[in-house]
Amino acid sequence: MRKAARILMAGVVLLLALGLLAGCGGGESTPSQGQQQEQEEKMKVGFIYVGPAGDAGWSWTHDQGRLYLEDKVPWVETSYIENVPEGPDAERVLTQLAEEGNKVIFATSFGYMDYVIKVAEKYPDVVFMHCSGYKTAANAGTYFGAMEEPRYLSGMVAGKMTKTNVLGYVAAHPIPEVIRGINAFTLGARSVNPDVKVKVVWTNTWYDPAAEKQAALSLLDAGADVIAQHQDTPGPQQAAQERGKYAIGYNCDMRQFAPDASLTAPIWNWGPYYVQTVEAVKNGTWKPEQYYGTMKDGIVDLAPFNDVVPQEVRDLVEKKKQEIIEGKFYVFQGPIKDQSGKIRVPEGGKMSHEEVLGVDWFVEGVEGDIPK
């Protein structure tokens, strides 16, 4: 009898154990209702890059912003497509991202502009944000920053560090964004060294390490001893390093690629803006504005100085930086002359925001033409 009871008790224990296993899914992990809800509620956000995410420049800074967004906003799920040319293929990629369920799409290069507007019309429930453009729609806005502010400061550094009074500038495309950067850099350099000239070479590419480096070498051959750039790779920095000269980076601190050459760099900080934008979309407060952030906002800044930059130069630049942040100094304030010596902005005058965004002429001190 006791043996039968033991057998019966063992059977009961076994049945209870099997029942517990069944209640736990038989050992297979399935998401709880809360986990499923969290996954379902995640907002998909897409990014489109003109170059590789690891270009160490423009696209890399946007990808750092994307990672910042993912880190700070747990209900966001991001993805990106890189190496998308500024042409018809951009329309295909933007459409793909919209079809994949992305609620916000950041198009991060100037040449995507018309394709953004075209695709936005087809997907009215998706918010499109275009970087550096000027066209908007009911569900499409633009965003950029006053890069002319740190450009001016970097020009001051270059103007103080040059010995030949010849600065080189490797420029991508002849669009207002690039032109105003060259102008701001030149104004900053000549504010501390009126004898400075800035030679410009166009590459007609955003991302081509070899072409960018070769352009920098041609400027060094022409007498430049500080190389600045509006390009997406450290190629110009590396050219200066090889020749024992100095360089001013762009997009991010490029010193790791040319530790002896890179003096500083005007840099981008996209992360906080991406968080702000996505939260506005979720909260229903987003509007199709044309955002243009400043150093005060933190979207643009100047990278740390190389140790070779003298303290007196650092102090001079830091003082001007504070004047810009406090609104006591405006980069494009008169008097400003163009290459021909004609007064474009009179004493006491300022270029309007619209004039800055559409500038198509070089300031005095720039040597080079703007291709039409």
Disulfide bonds with the S-S distance in Angstrom:
none
